[in-house]
Amino acid sequence: MDSPSQMSDQRTAESLYRIRFYEYCGHSPAWRLVAHAMVDLGERGFHGPRPAWPSSKSPCMAAIDKDGKAIGLITYAGETIWTIQLAYVSPEHRRKGIHTALFNALVDKAKKQGDIFSIETVTHVNNMAAQAAFEAQGRIKESINYSFRLKDWGDGTEPTE
C-alpha cells in the first residue's frame, strides 16, 4: 500500500494544501487529474497527434487540498535522470505557486535520494506559460526539437496540411 510522504503544508491566498508523494500515481487522488490534463492540453493544442499518457505505475507528487482533493500533480519516471511525464494544475488553482511547490518538492526528493543527476522536462513549443515557469524555477532550456512527419499517426496516410 502506498503511503504519501508527510510534507509541510503550503498556502495560497485562498486555501491550504499539502504536497504528497505517491509511489504509484494510479493509487493516488491525483490520478483523476490525468484525464482532465490530457483533455486540457489537447484543447489548447499543447501535445502532438498521439499524446503519451503517464503510466498509473509512475510515481507522482500531488498537491492535495484540505478536503483531500488533488489540485495539481507532477508524474515522473526514470532511474538516474527523472523525466517529468505530466505536470498539471487545475485551472482554478493556477498562478498561485502550486506547480513551483510541486517541482521544488520533487527536487528535494531527488536531492535526498542522492543518485539523481537531473530532472528533465519537455513542453510544447507554444506553451509559453510553461516555458516561463520553468525558467523562473531555474531550469535551463537545452534544446528545441523538430520533426518531419511522413505519415499521420492515426491511419498511416500522408500528413494533412
C-alpha positions as CSV (number, residue, x, y, z in Angstrom):
1,M,0.0,0.0,0.0
2,D,1.3,3.5,-0.8
3,S,1.8,5.9,1.9
4,P,2.3,9.5,1.0
5,S,5.2,11.4,2.4
6,Q,4.4,13.9,5.1
7,M,5.5,17.3,3.8
8,S,4.7,20.7,5.2
9,D,1.5,22.5,4.5
10,Q,1.6,25.1,1.7
11,R,-0.7,28.1,1.4
12,T,-2.1,30.0,-1.4
13,A,-4.1,33.2,-0.8
14,E,-7.3,31.2,-0.9
15,S,-6.5,27.9,0.7
16,L,-4.2,25.4,2.4
17,Y,-2.8,22.4,0.6
18,R,-0.3,19.7,1.3
19,I,2.3,18.3,-1.1
20,R,2.4,14.5,-1.0
21,F,4.5,11.8,-2.7
22,Y,2.8,8.7,-4.1
23,E,4.8,5.7,-5.3
24,Y,2.1,4.8,-7.8
25,C,0.1,7.7,-9.1
26,G,-2.7,5.4,-10.2
27,H,-3.4,4.7,-6.5
28,S,-3.5,8.4,-5.5
29,P,-6.2,11.1,-5.5
30,A,-4.1,12.8,-8.3
31,W,-4.8,10.1,-10.8
32,R,-8.3,11.7,-11.6
33,L,-6.5,14.8,-12.8
34,V,-4.6,12.9,-15.6
35,A,-7.7,12.7,-17.8
36,H,-8.5,16.4,-17.2
37,A,-4.9,17.3,-18.0
38,M,-4.8,15.4,-21.3
39,V,-8.1,16.9,-22.4
40,D,-7.0,20.4,-21.4
41,L,-3.6,20.1,-23.1
42,G,-5.3,18.7,-26.3
43,E,-7.9,21.5,-26.4
44,R,-5.1,24.1,-26.1
45,G,-3.0,22.4,-28.8
46,F,-0.2,21.5,-26.4
47,H,0.5,17.9,-27.4
48,G,1.2,16.1,-30.6
49,P,-1.3,13.9,-32.5
50,R,-0.6,11.0,-30.2
51,P,-0.4,12.2,-26.6
52,A,1.5,9.9,-24.2
53,W,-0.4,9.3,-21.0
54,P,1.7,8.7,-18.0
55,S,1.7,5.2,-16.5
56,S,-0.5,4.6,-13.5
57,K,2.5,2.9,-12.0
58,S,4.7,6.1,-12.2
59,P,5.4,7.9,-9.0
60,C,4.0,11.4,-8.6
61,M,4.0,14.5,-6.4
62,A,0.5,15.8,-5.7
63,A,-1.0,19.0,-4.2
64,I,-3.9,17.9,-2.0
65,D,-6.4,20.4,-0.7
66,K,-8.0,20.3,2.8
67,D,-10.8,18.2,1.5
68,G,-8.4,15.5,0.2
69,K,-8.9,16.5,-3.4
70,A,-5.9,16.7,-5.8
71,I,-5.5,20.2,-7.3
72,G,-2.2,19.6,-9.1
73,L,0.3,16.9,-9.9
74,I,3.7,16.0,-11.4
75,T,4.3,12.5,-12.7
76,Y,7.8,11.4,-13.5
77,A,9.9,8.3,-14.4
78,G,13.5,7.3,-14.7
79,E,16.5,5.9,-12.8
80,T,19.3,8.5,-12.5
81,I,17.6,11.0,-14.7
82,W,14.0,11.8,-13.9
83,T,11.8,12.8,-16.8
84,I,8.6,14.7,-15.9
85,Q,5.8,13.0,-17.9
86,L,3.0,15.3,-16.9
87,A,2.7,18.4,-14.9
88,Y,-0.8,19.9,-14.4
89,V,-2.6,22.3,-12.0
90,S,-6.4,22.6,-12.1
91,P,-7.4,25.8,-13.9
92,E,-9.0,27.4,-10.9
93,H,-5.7,26.9,-8.9
94,R,-3.2,28.2,-11.5
95,R,-0.8,31.1,-11.0
96,K,-0.7,30.5,-7.2
97,G,2.7,28.8,-7.0
98,I,1.4,25.3,-6.8
99,H,3.4,24.0,-9.8
100,T,6.5,25.5,-8.3
101,A,5.8,24.0,-4.9
102,L,5.4,20.6,-6.6
103,F,8.6,21.0,-8.6
104,N,10.5,22.1,-5.5
105,A,9.3,19.0,-3.6
106,L,10.4,16.8,-6.5
107,V,13.9,18.5,-6.4
108,D,14.1,18.0,-2.6
109,K,13.2,14.3,-3.1
110,A,15.8,13.9,-5.8
111,K,18.5,15.5,-3.5
112,K,17.5,13.3,-0.6
113,Q,17.7,10.2,-2.7
114,G,21.2,11.3,-3.7
115,D,21.7,9.4,-7.0
116,I,19.6,11.6,-9.4
117,F,21.7,13.6,-11.8
118,S,18.9,15.8,-13.4
119,I,15.2,16.3,-13.8
120,E,14.2,16.9,-17.4
121,T,11.0,18.4,-18.8
122,V,9.6,18.7,-22.3
123,T,6.8,21.1,-23.3
124,H,5.1,22.2,-26.5
125,V,6.8,25.0,-28.3
126,N,3.7,27.2,-28.0
127,N,3.2,26.6,-24.3
128,M,4.8,29.9,-23.3
129,A,3.3,29.9,-19.7
130,A,5.1,26.6,-19.0
131,Q,8.3,27.8,-20.5
132,A,8.2,31.0,-18.4
133,A,7.5,28.9,-15.3
134,F,10.4,26.5,-16.0
135,E,12.9,29.3,-16.5
136,A,11.7,31.1,-13.3
137,Q,12.3,27.8,-11.4
138,G,15.9,27.8,-12.6
139,R,15.5,25.2,-15.4
140,I,17.8,25.6,-18.4
141,K,16.5,25.4,-22.0
142,E,18.8,22.8,-23.6
143,S,17.2,22.1,-27.0
144,I,14.4,22.6,-29.4
145,N,13.2,19.5,-31.2
146,Y,11.9,19.4,-34.8
147,S,10.0,16.7,-36.6
148,F,9.2,16.0,-40.3
149,R,6.1,13.8,-40.4
150,L,6.0,11.3,-43.2
151,K,2.7,9.8,-42.1
152,D,-0.2,10.8,-39.8
153,W,-0.1,8.9,-36.5
154,G,-3.6,7.6,-36.7
155,D,-4.2,6.0,-40.1
156,G,-0.7,5.8,-41.7
157,T,-1.7,8.2,-44.6
158,E,0.4,11.1,-45.8
159,P,0.2,14.1,-43.4
160,T,-2.5,16.6,-43.9
161,E,-1.8,20.3,-44.2
